[in-house]
Amino acid sequence: MNRLLYNVLLHSVAAPFLAALYTPQILFGRKYRRSVYGKLGRLPGDFDPERLPRPRVWFHAVSVGEVKALEPLVKALKTFEPDAATLISTGTETGQDTARSSISQADGFFYMPLDFPTFVKTVVNTIKPDLFVLMETELWPNLIHHLKKSGARVVLANGRISDRSYPRYKKLRWFFTDTLEQVDLFLMVSQLDASRIAAMGAPETRIQVTGNTKFDAITVQIPGEIEAKIRGMMDFEASASVLVAGSTHAGEHEIVLDAYSMLVKRFPDLVLVLVPRHVEKTPYVLSCMKKRGFPSPFLRSSVDLGEHRDGRRVIIWDRTGELFEVFSIASVVFMGGSLVPKGGQNILEPAAWGKVVLFGPSMEDFRDVREILLRSGGGIEVSGQEELTERITETLSDPVRAVDLGARGRDEILRHKGSATRNAELLFNQIQATRKG
C-alpha cells in the first residue's frame, strides 16, 4: 500500500517537477548530459552483464564520498570471493568519474536509474544481481522491491543516519517500514546509527555495528611525489606556508577570505588555496574577492593553459577531483560545509596527510571522525571567522607543534581501520546464503 502511494506521488508530483528542473539544464547547459540516459534505465553500450560470471554483486554509491568509502570494501570482498563480478552504479557524474578512476577491480560502471518502476525493473532484470549493496543510506522503494522480487539479497553497508535526516525518517516510519523489512542486513557505522535505523522500522535482528569503511581508505603510506607534483604545478618553495580551505560553501568563502585578510598582516607570505565545494561557484567566489578589494587570484585551470602563478598569493582551485592531493602542500587546513549547516565534509582526507584540520560545529555527517580528531588534538573546532583566525594563527606560529598534532590525528585514525574486512566477510556470508537458497 505504501509503495502504491509512493508511485502515485512519484508520477503525479515528482516526475513533472524533475522534468521542469532538469530539462533546461540538460538542453542548455552541460550538467547531467552524460548521466541522463542512465537515469532513464539505459545501461552503457559497452556493458554486457549477461557475459559476467556469478556471483554478481551490484554496489551503489551515490557520489564521491560514498565511492571513496566503497573502494576498500570492494577490494576486501575480492579477498573472500575473488571470482565475484562487481558492478558499480553512482548517482552523480563526479561519483562515476571517481569510481572509474579508483576502483580497478570493478567489472562494470553505470548510473543508478531514477526510482520509477519501469526504469529500475529494466536494469534489475538485465543485471540479475545475486547481491545488492547500498552504501550509507538511500532507500529506494521500487528498486528494493524489484531486487527482492528477482531473488537478490539486499544489504545496507556503512549505514548512517544523519542528525538532519533522522527526524524526517522517524516521522515517516509508517512509510519506510515496508521497505526496511525487505533489507536482509544493516551494517551500521555506529551504535547511534544502529539505534536510529531500528527506530525507523528496521528489524533489530538484522542490524550490526561494523564501523566506518572510510577509515580503511586512508593509506599507511602516501606517495611523496604527490606533494612534489602540486608544489611544482604552483611554483611553491618547500618552505611556503599554505592555508588550504577545502570544500567551502557560500557563507564560508566570505569567512575564509576575511580571515585571510587578517592573517596576512601577521604572515605576509601566507598563500591561500581556496577550493569551492562546487566548481561552478567559482564566479561567485571571484565576486566575493572583488568586493573585498583582493587582486585577481590565480586559477588552477590556468595551469592547463600554460600560465604561471607569478607570485600571486590567492589560488582558486577550479578543478574537481584534486582536493586530496592539494592537502599535501597545506601548513593548516580548514574544511568547509561546517560553518554553514551542511553537515561537514570529509576531514579524514587532510588528516591522512597528518595536517591539523579546523572545522565548524556542523559536522553531523562525520561525527566519529570529528570526535577522534578532537581527542587526539589533530582537529580543532571553531565557531566563526574570529576564532578561525585565532586558531590558524596559533597553528602557523608553532609549526613543530602543528606537525606533532597532525601526526597524532593521523595515527589515531589508522587505529580505526578494519571495517572493510568486517563488512566484506558479512557480504560473503550473504553470497553463500544465495547459493544455498
N, C-alpha and C positions, 0 to 999 in steps of 0.2 A: 504493500500500500504506500509506504514512504517513497519507494522508488518510482511509483506511478506519479505521485505528486511532484517529485523531483523532475521527472521528464516533462510534465506539463509546464512547469516553470522554466525548464531549460529551453523548450521550443517556443514558448509564448513570450518570454521576457528576455532570457539571456541571449538567444540567437539574434533577435533584432538589434539588441544593444551591442553585441560583439561585431556584427556586420557594420553598424554605423561608426563604431570606434576604430576598427582596424582597416576597413576597405580603403579609406583615403590614404592611410599611411602606407599601405601596400602599393597602391596605384601611383601615388605622387612622391613617395619617399623611398628610402632604401630598407627600412626596418621590415622584418618578417617575410621578406620575399623568398629567402632560402627555406623557410620553415612552413610556409603556408600550405603546400601540398601535403606535407607530413601531418599537419594538424587536421587535415581532412581525411586522414586514413590511408594515404598512399605511401608505400614503402619505397626506398631508393631503387632505381632501376638495376643497380649492380648488386643488390642484396637479395639473395635467394635462400631463405631459411629452410626450404624443403631439402636442400642438399646438406644441411648441417646434421651432425650426429646427435645422439641423445646421451645424457640428459641435456635439455635446453633450459638455460637459466636466463631469464629476462630481468635485468636490473633497470630501475628508473631513478634518475637523479635530475631534479628539475633544472638546476643551474650550476654555476661554477663551484659554489661552496659544497653542495651535495656531491658533485663529481669528485672533488678532492677527498671527501670522506669515503667515497666508493672505491677509489683506486687501491688502497691497501686491502680492502675486503675481497675484491676480485682476485688479487694476487694470492691471498691466503686461501681462498676457495680452490684455486688451481692446485694447491699442495694436497688437498683432500680428494679432489676429483679432477685429475689432470685432463681427462678427455671431455669434460663438460663444454658445451658450446655456450659462450657467454655473449649475450646481446644487450646493448645499452641504448636506452632512449633518454632524451632530455626534453625539457620544456622550452629552453631558450637557445638561441643561436650561439651565444658565448659559451654556454654549457656544452653544446655539441662540439665546438672547436676545441675546448679543453679536454673533453673525453677522447676525441680522436688523436690528440697530440700526446696524451699522458697515459692512456690505458692500452698498452700494446697487446695485452692478452685477449682483448675482445675480438669476437668473430663477426660483429656487425653493429652498425650505429644507425639510429633513425630518430625521428621526432615523435614524441608522445601525441597521439591523436586527441582532439577535444573529446570530452566525455559524452558525446552523443552516441546512442546505441548503434547506429549503422557504422560509424567510424571505428569504434573500439571493437565491435564484433568482427569486422573485416580483418583487422590487424591480429586479434587473438586467434582467429581461425586460420590465418596464414602462418603465423609463427608456431602455434601449438606448443606453448612452453610447458615444461614439467614443473617449473618453479618460477614464481614472480616475486621479486624483492623490491619493495618500495622504500627508498631512503628518506629518513626523517619522517615527515608527516604530510602526506597528501592523500586524502580519502576521496576516491572517485567511485561513486556507487555503481555506475554502469560498467565500468572497467572491471571492478572486482566481481560483479555478478557474472559477467561473461567468462572471466578467468575460472571461476569456480565451476561454472556450467561445463567448461571444456575439460575439467578434471585436474587443473593445475593447483598446486599448493601456493598459498599467498602468505608472505612474511613482511612485516614492517621492521626494518633494521635501522639502527642508530636513531631510534624514535625519540622525539622530544616534543613537548607541548609548551609553547612559549607563554609567558605571562600575559601577553596581549591577546593571544588567540584562545586561551583556556576559558575565560568567561563566556565567550560565544559558543564554544564547543559544548560547554556544560549546559547552557540554556537549550541547546538543540540536541540533547541526549536522546530524546524520543525519536529524532530523525536519524542519528548516526548509529544507534544500537544495532539495527539490522545489518548494516554494512560491516561494523566491527565484529559481529558474530561470525562473519564469513572469513575472517582473517585467522590463519592457523597458528601464528606465533607473533608475539610482540617483543622485540628486542630493544629495550629502552636504555637511554643514556644514563639515567639516574633514578634513584628511588622516588624522587619527587615526580619525575615524568611518568614513572610506572603508576603511582597513585592517581595521577591525573587521567591517564588513559583508562584506568579502571573506573573512575568516577564518570567517565563519558560513556561507559557501557561495555568496555572490552571484558571478556571473561578472564577472571583473575588467574585461573589455572594455566592460561596461555601466555602470561606475562613474565618476562625475565629481565633482570638488570644486567647488562653486559658491558657498559662503559661506552666511551666515545671513540669511534674509529678515526676521528680526525687527529688524535694523538699519534696514531700509527703512521700518518702521512709525514710526520716530522722525522727526517733522516738524522742518523747519528753524525754523519759527516756531510757537509755541504761543499760542493766543488769550489775551490778558491778562484777558479777562472771566471766565475760569475761576477764577483766583485771587480776584478780587473777589467772585464768587458764593460761594465756600466761606468766605471771611472774613466776608461778610455773614451767611451762614447761622449761623455760630458766634460772631458778635459779637466778632471778633478785631480789635484795633488793628493797624495796618500794622507797628508795631514789635514785636509779640508774638513771643517765642521759642517755637518749637513743635518738639517731638520727635515724629516720626511713626514708629510701629512697624508696619510693613505685613506682612500675610500671616503672622502669628505662629501657631505651633502649640503644643500642650501641651508644657510644659517651657520654652518661650520666653516665654509670658505671664508666668510667675513671674520669669524673669530680668529682663525689661523692667521689671516693677513694682519689683523690688528695686533695680535700677539707678536708676530714677526717684526712689525714696526717698532715695538718696544725692545725686542731682543737685539736688533742690530745696533742699538745705541750702546749696548754692553759688549756685543760680539760683532764688530763691524764686518768681519769676513764670513759670517754665517750664511750658508746657502739654504734656501727653502726649495724643496721639491714638493709641489702640491699635486696630488693625484686624485682628481674627482672620481666619485663612485660611478658616475655616468659620464662617459667621454663626450657625449653630445651636449653636456652642460658647460663645456669649455668657454663658449662665448659669454655665458653668464659670469663665469669666474673672471674673465678678462674685463668685463664691465665693472665688477667689484673692485678690481685693481685700479682701473681708471678713475673711479670715484674717489679713491684714497690717494691719488697722486703718484702711484707707482709708475716707474718707467716700464716700457714694453718688456714682457718676460721672454724667455727662450722656450719654444715649444718642442717637445720631444719629436714631433712629426717633422720638424725642420731638419733633423739629422738625416732623414731619408732623402732630403733634397740636397744634401751635401753641405749644409750650413754648419757653422760652429757657434759655440756658446759665447765666445769672446768676452768672458768675464762676467756676464750677466748673472746676478745672484738669485733670481727667482726663475724657477723652471716649472712649467705646467706640463705634466706628463699626460699627453692626449693620445695615448695608445693603450689598448686593453691587453690583459694577459701578461703584463710585465711587472706588476707590483711586487711580487715575491722577490724578484731579482733586484728591484730598486732598494728594498730594505737592506741589502748587503752594504750599501755605502752610508747608511744612516749613523749619525752620532746619537740620535734620540728620535723616537717615533711617536707621533700622535695618530691614533686610529679613530676614524670618523664613524658616523652612524651612532654616536654615543652621547654627544652633547645636544642632539635632537632626538626625539622619540622614535628611533628606528630599530632599537634592539641590539645595536652594536654590529661590528664587522669582525672578521677573523683575526683576533690578536695572537693566535698561535703562530702565524707566519713570521711576524717580526721577532717574536720570542724565540723562534727556531734559530734565528741568526745571533741570538744572545744579545738582543737590543733591549734597553729599557723602553717600556711601552706605556704611554699615557692614554687615558680614555675617560670619557664622561660617565655619568651614572646610568645611562640607558644601555645596559649590557645583558638584557634578558635572554637573548639568544645564545649567549656564551657564558652562562652562569658558572659552570665548572671551571673553565679556563680562567675566568676573572678571579675566582677565589684562590686558585693555585698561584697565580702571578702576584696577587696582593700579599699572600702569605710569604712567598719567597722574597719579596722586595723587587722582583723584576717588572711588576706592574704598579702604576700609580694612578689613582682615580682623582679627577679634577672636576670642579663644579662649573667652571666658566672660563672666560678669557683671562681674567686676572690671575686665577690660580694656575692656569695652564702656563702663563708667562713665568710665574714664580718657580714652578717645578722644572720647567725646561732650563731656566737659569741655574738652578741648583745642580742639575744633571751635567750641563756643559761646563760648570765651574769646577767639577771634580771628576774628570774623565776616568781616573783609576777606579773610583768607587762605582761609576756607571758600568764599567766593564765587569766588575765583580757582581753587581746586582743582576746584570743581564745574564751572566753565566749561571747564577743561581736559579733564575727563572727557567732557563733552558734545561738545566739538569733536572729540575723538579718535573717539568713536562715530560721528559724522556722516561721518567719513572712510571708514568701512567700509560705506557704503551701496552699492547696485548689484547685490546678489544677486538681487533680484526680477526685474530685467530679464534677467539671465543665465538664470535658471530659465525665465522666460516664453518666451524665444527657443527654448530646447530643447523646451519643451512644444509650441510652434508647429511645430517640426520633426516631432514625433510626430503632430500633427494632419495635417500634409502627407503623412506616410507612410501614414496610414489612407486618404487619398484615392487614393493610388497603388495601395494594396493592394485 
